[in-house]
Amino acid sequence: MSAVVVVTRTVSAEPSRVFSMVSDLARMGEWSPENQGGEWANGASGPTVGARFRGRNSNGKRSWRTVVEVNAFEPGRRISFGLMVGPKNWCDWVWEVRPVEGGTEVRHEWIDHRGKVAVWLGNLVSGVKDRAAHNRRNMEATLDALVKSLG
């Protein structure tokens, strides 16, 4: 199984401001329809490669917890974290910002690494059969809410 979803928006805000928001995983619940925020784990207090974050998610009446691990971090530019189920990385979530005329381009990407069993289990836990289409809708909504909050 392999899927990649990419969503972009341009906002009239400084790249540093946008990056500080998208790299603050505890705040993600302010914009995301599925993610409800969370907290840094194992003594981490922010994003660095190898830091883990415990997240909370919900979809309708279903809710579940996640653990993600930061696998790339370029301050002010890029953060990527993998959804970890045991030792397996099921997918990567990537946020990138870059200056453009009039503001900042924000790029949000989801990269699926799951096999058939993980897809089945993910559907069972979340109630989502087409994760790529579901994530695209949620990523669009997340970016729209982020843009709105940047005013």
Buried (B, 14 or more C-beta within 10 A) or exposed (E): EEBEBEBEBBBEBBBBEBBBBBBBBEBBBBBBBBBBBBEBBEEBEEBEEEBBBBBBBBBEEEEEEBBBBBBBBEEEBBBBBBBBBEEEBBBBBBBBBBEEEEBBBBBBBBBBBBEEEBBEBBEEBBEBEEBBEBBBEBBBBBBEBBBEEBE
